[in-house]
Amino acid sequence: MTPAAPSPALELQGITKRFPGVVALDRVDLAIRQGEVHVLVGQNGAGKSTLVKLLCGVHAPDEGRMLLDGAPYAPRSTLAAIRAGLRVVYQELNLLPYLSVAENILFERLPRRLGVVDFRALERQAEALLAEVGLEVSPRARVETLGVAQMQLVEIARAISSRSRVLILDEPTATLTPREIGRLFEIVARLKARGVTVIYISHRLQELFEVGDRITVLRNGRTVETLPARETGIPRIVKLMVGKEMGDEHPFHAEIRPGAELLRVEGLRRRGSPHEVSFALHRGELLGVAGLVGSGRTETLRALFGADPRAGGRILRDGREVEIGSPRDAVRHGLSFLTEDRKAQGLILDMTCAVNVTLTDLARVARAGLLQEEAERAAAGELVEELAIKTPSVDQLARNLSGGNQQKLVIAKWLFRRAEVLLFDEPTRGIDVGARAEIYALLWRLAAEGKGIVIVSSDLPELLGICHRILVFSNGRITGDVPRSEFGQERILALAYQEYIHRAPPVPAAAG
């Protein structure tokens, strides 16, 4: 006899959720088995984020019911979901920036002694959890001092500390390096061996087959199909996601060749760093920036844009030295910066799409110093349509868009500014395969118009696929400036690890 399939740990029956102007989920049926890694994929706006919010108690379904271990499950809050045994590591981080790493990890279970927090026990327990996720930071460090990828690992450490029955990982590898991703997969395997059910959401399709048991595809708020991970492949998944065949995910346009020098950075040094960074960017060039988390990639872009103080160096635009001491200066000199944290630093979430698009250049939609709302809405509407941003109207609040559409909204605001130097930090983070193709096409169009584009990305195949050159950072230094003719994944990774390898202590010579 064929053994019966494991009983569902979590079951959704006819789940429907509506928002003004949008049916986010439409009669979704889903059965997730106990102790499996169940992958959810779909384009931005397919309903993944809404589904997660229903499971963790942020929203309630309008129709249908949910079952947890066979019993009715209807959490009224996130805390109720946690108490029921379901935990989420969100794509958008939910940490307390002014508390320490240890306090964030164990916030709900702070160890106490004689009625007060036992900080020695707190740090000891946090250190063990940090070691488990492979994050080398002090448990006493304030979370606000960490990079986004480090915060992601803190979130994961907090989640595994709670010993949940169901763990949802929403884009957990979006900012992680290959080494950190490997550690995460080890953690997932251990959780699975303990009988924990894992729901895994990722736009990095190559990961799904390494970590997942079954894959469910969502499209336009509906379940399309559930497939065994070992019996399918990327072309099949992509076709189900977008409803059509997709071409090369990373199209390189050899006919677009870099022109005159647009930007030069000489000896830029960030405050607190002993290292200097120098590079040039040309018109029509896509310049990739690779490196491990903490290697100085994001920090260099922030210092260049004036978001963080710098201790030295020169910046030249079209051969003329300019002074950039603040983001206002950078914007005035034709620079733009798409940050890796779109919600905290890229958008005003409680304002409309129209406001977010035009806020970089209000003079273009004003007359005699007064804002013209119709002009604002019209200008925003053109960019919303051009970038295929899924929203009922430009009057929709930015908060109500899916993560990928929020990212495209950030890009739209800098296109509205008509900046010539575009600094993009993780531009496709949280972007689905269909939207990625649209972003790549947009980047190439901008390059063809003569703009210079710097792209920081943790997705090395992405950089290898679309860039003319790649700068490789290692421990605050540029260890390689690699032209396309010399591209290779092994070469880039060797350069990324170079400074860390050289910092290792020498091996003692054998006695005798």
N, C-alpha and C positions, 0 to 999 in steps of 0.2 A: 504494500500500500504506500502511496505517496504521502509523506509526512505533511500534516496540516501547517499552513502558514502561521507564524506567531500572531497572537491576538493584537489588535491595534492598541497602542498606548494612548494615541490621540486620534480622534475622529471628528471630521467636519461633515455635516449633512445639510446640503442645500443652503449654504451660507450666502447671504446677500447683504451688501452694505452700500448705501447711497449717501452721496454728499451733494450739495447744491450744484446742479448741472452735470453731475457725473455719477455713473453706476460703477463704483470701484470694484466690487465683487458681485458676480452674477451667478447665483446657485452653484457655489463651489462645493464639490464633494472631494474629500481627501481622507485617506486612512494611512496613518504612520505607525509602523510596527515598533514594538518594544525592542530596545537595544539596537536599532538600525541607525545609520546615517542617511537621512532622507534629504535630498537636494531639491531646492526650489529654484527654478530659473524662469526668466521672462524679461521682456523689454521693460524699460522704465514706463510706469503707468500700467503695467500688467496686473497689479494688485498685490504684489509681494509685501510691500510695506504696510498696506492696510490689513492684510492677513495677520502679520506679526502683531500689529496694534490690537487686533481683536483677541489674539491669544494671550496677550499680556495685560489685558484689562483697560487699555487706554480708551477703546471704543467698544460698543456692544453691537452685535449684528442686528439688522432690521428684520431678517427672516432666517430660519434654519436653527440648528442647534449644534453644540459642541459636546463631545464626551471625552473625559480623561479617565483612563483605566476603566472604561465602561460606565462610569457614573456621569450624570449631567455636570457640565463645566461652564460656568458663566461668571467669570471674575468681574467684580465691580471696580477694581483698582489694580495698579501694578503690585502693590503690597499683597493683595489677595492672591494674585497669580503666583508670587514668590512663595507664599505660605502653602499654596497647593502643590508646589514642587516644580514650577516652570520659571525659567530664567532666560533673559535675553541679553546678548551682547550686541548693542546697536551699532549700525554703521555710523550714526551720529553719536558722538561720545556723550556720556552722562556722568561726568565726574565732578567732584567739588574742588575747584581749582586752588582754593586757599588752604585746603587741608593737606596733610602729608600723604604720600603714597600708601603707607601702612593704614592710615585712618580711612582712606578711600576703599581699600581692599576689604577691610573687616568692619566697615561702618555699622552694619546691622548686628554684629556679634562682637563688639569691643570687649576684650578680656578685662575683668574687673577683680580688684582685690580690696577687701574691706570697703566696698561701695564706690571705689574710684577706679579710673582706668589704669590698668597695669601696663605701662608703656614698654617695659622690658619684654613682657610676654607678647604684646602687640607687635613689636618690631621683630621678635624671633619668629612668630607665625608668618608675618608678612615676608620675611627673608626666604622662608621655605617655599612659599607660593611664587615669589619672584624667580627663584631658582628653577621652579617647575616650568615656568613659561620662558625661561632664558633671558630675562631682563636684568641687566647689570646696572641698577641704580640704587641709591640709598633709600631704605624705607622711610627715612626722615625727610627726604626731598619733597618740596611742595609740588603738587601736580602741575601748577601753572608754569613751572620751569621746564617741563618735559616737552618733547616734540610729539606730533600727532601719532606717529607709529608707536612711540613708547607709551603714550596714553592708551592706545589700543591694547597693548599687552597688559597694562594695569587692569583694564576692563575684563580681559580674559581671566586674569588671576582672581579677580573678585568673583567672577561667575563660577569658576571651578571650586572656590572655597565654600560655596553654599550647598554642595552635594545635592543638586537638583535632580529630579527624575527626568525632566525634559529640558534640554539646553538649546536655545536658538542662537545661531551665530550668523549675524547679518553683515556680509562683506567683511569677514574678519581679516582677510589678507590684503586689503586694499592698499595699505601703506607698508606692508612688511617685505623684507628682503627674502631671497630664497632660503637662507639659513633659518630665519625666524619662521617661515612657512613650514619648513620641515619639522621644526620643534612643535608647531601647532598641530600638525598632522599626527605626531606622536601622542600629544595630549588627547586628541579626539579618539585615537585608537584605544588608549587606556580607559577613557570614559565609556566607550562602547563595550569594552571587556567587562566593565563593572555593571553593565545593564542599563546605562544611561541612554536615553533616546536623544539623538542630535538632529536638529533641523538646520541645514547648512544652505546659506544663500550666497551666491557669488556670481559675478559677471566674468570671472576668469574661467572660461570653459574648460581649459586644459586641466584645471584642478579637480573638476567634478568626478572624473573617472579614477583619480587617485584616492579620494577620500570617501566617495559616496557608494551606497548600496543600491538605492533606487533614485530616479530623477523624475520629478513632476514638472511639466512645462505649463506655465500660465500665459494666457494671451487675452488682452482686452477684458480682464477681470474674470475669465473662465478657465477651468482646468481643461487642457488640451489632451494630454496623455501622460501616463506614468510608465516609465521604462526601467528595466534593470540596467544599472550603469555598465555592467560588463558586456551587455549585448547591443550597445549602441555606440555612436561616435559623434564628434562635433558637427559634421555636416547634417546629420539627422536632427540633432537638437536645434541647430540654427534654423533649419527649415521649419520646424514646429514653432519656434519662437516668433519668427517674422512672417511666416506664411509663404515664403518663397526662398529660392536658392540665393546664397550670398557669395560674392566673389572674394578676392584676396582681402583679408582683414586689415593688412598693413600695406597699402599701395604706395610705392615710392615713385615719384614723378621725376625721372632723370632729366626731362626737358626743362625743368625749372632750375636754373643755375644761379648761385649767389652772385651778387654784384658788388657795388662799392661798399666800403666799410661804413656801417651805420652807428655802431657803438663800440667804444674801446674802454676796457677797465684795466687800470695799471696799479698794481700793488695795493689793491683793496684789502684792508685789514679790519676785521670785526673787533669791537671792543671786547677784551678778555681773551682774544686768540692771538697766538704768536705768529700765525701763518699769513702770508700775503697771497692774494689771488689775482691773476691777470689773464684776460682773454679778449677776443674781438668777436663781434657779430656783424654779419653783412646783410645787405638788403636781399630779400628773397631766400634767406637761409633759415632752415629749421635746425637749431643747435640743441642737441640732447644733453642732459646732465644726469649721469648715473652715479651710484655710490650706495654704501650701506646707510642704514638709519644712523643719524648722528655724525655723518661724515662731513657736514657743512654745506650740503646742497641748498636746503631751504634757507638757512641762515645767511648764505651769501646773497641770495635773491632779495631777502628782506633788507639787508644792509644796502644793497644797490638801490633799492626803491625808497630808502629813507625811513622804512618802518622800524628798523633797529639802528642804534648808533654805530658809527664806524670810527675807527681810530686813525685811519690814514688811507691814502690812495687817491688816484685821480680818475674822473669819469669824463669821457669825451663823446660828444654827439656830433656826428658828421665832421670830425676833426677838430671841434671846438670844445675846450674844457668848460664844463658846467658844474655848478655847485648844487648837490642834492643833499639837503639836510632833513627833509621831511617828505612824506608822500605827496604833499601839495607841490613841492618843488619838482618831484619826479613827473607828476602828471603834466605840469607846465612845460616840461622839456620832452614831452611825447612818449613817456613810459607808462605802462599799465602793469598791474600785478593781479593775477588770479590766484588767490591763496588756496592752500590745501584744506582749510577749514571754512567752507562756504557759508555755513550758518552763522558762526560767530563773527567772521571777518569779511564775508563777501556780500551779504544781503541784509536788508532791513526786513525781517520776516513778517512783521505786522503791517507792512505797507504793500501796496499793490505792485503787480508786475510793471505797470507803466511807470510808477515812481522809481522803482529799482533800476529800470533800464536807463532813464534819462537823468538820474541824479549826478552822473559824472560830468554833465555839460548842460546845466539848466538854462544857460543863455540862449541855446538853440531853440528852446521851446518857450521863450519869454518875449514879451513886447513891452517896451517902456518900463522894464523892471518888474513886470507882472507876469506870473506864470499863466500860460495859455493851456488849459486842460485838454482842449480838443487837439491841439498840436502835439501835446505830450502823448495822448492816447494813440494818435495816428502814427507818430514816430516809433513808439513801442510796438504797435501792431505790425509794422513792417518787419522788425527784427524778430518778433515772435513767430511770424509766418516763415521768415527766411531760415530760422534755426529749427523749425518744426517743434516748437515748445508746446507741449500738450497742456492747454489750459482753456477753460470755458470762455474766458475773455481776459483782456489786459487789466481788468478791474479785480481779478482774483488776487487774494493775498499770496505773497511768496511762500508763506508758511504752508499753504495747502497744496503746493506742487510736490510731485515725487522728487526724490533725491537727484536723479539724473536731469530732470527738467529744471531744478534749481541751479544745477551746475551750468546748464546752457543759458540760464538767465544772467548769471555772472558774466559769462562770455559776451552776451548781448550788450551789457552796460559798457564794456570796454570798446566794443565795435562802434557803439554810439559816439564814444569820445573820439574816435578816429586816431587812436594812438598808433605810432609807427613802430615802437619797440614793445613787444608783448611778452611778458614774463609769466609763464604758465606753470604753476606748481601742482602736479598731479591733475592735469586737466580732464582725464577720463576716469578719475576715481569715482566708483559707484555708477558708471555709465554702462548700459547694456550694449550688446554686440551691434545692434542696429544703429543706436545713437553714436557709438564709437565711429562707425563708418561715416556718419554725417559730420562728426567733429573733425576727422582726418581730412575729409573733402574740404571743409571750411579752412583748416590750417593751410592746405595747399593753395586754396584760392587767395588767402591773405598773402602767402609767400609770393604768388604770381603778381600780386599788386605791389610788391616791393617792400613789404613789411619784414622786419626781423623778429624771429620767434625763438625764445629760449624755453625748453620744455624739461622740467624736472619730472621724472617718472620712476616709480618702483617696478614698473613692468618693462623688463629689459627687452623682450621681443618687440614691444611697441617702439622703443627707441631705435632698435636695429632696423625696424621696418620703415620708419618714416623720416629719419633724420639724415642730414648731409654730413654732420660731424657729431661726435659725442665727447664731451668733457667728462672725465672720470675723477670723482672726489674720493679721497681716502684720508680720514683723520684730519680734516681741515685743509688739506692740500689738493691741488690738481695734479694727479699722478699720470694723466694721459690726455692727449688731445688727438683723438683717433678719427682719421678721415674714413669716408664710406668704403673706400677700396680696401681698408684693413679691418673692417668690421668682423667680429667673431665673438660669440658669447663667452668662450673661455678666456679670450684676451681681455675683454671688459671686466670680467669677474676677477681675474688675476690682478688687474690694476686697482680694482676696488678694495681688495684685501691687502694691497701692497704695504701700506703704512702700518697696518695692524700686525702683519707678519714680522715686519722689521722691528716692531716694538717688543716682540716676545724675547724673554731672556735667553742667552746662549745656553746650549746644552753643554754641561761639563764634560771635559775630555775623560776618556776611560783611564782608570789607574794603570800605571805600569807602562 
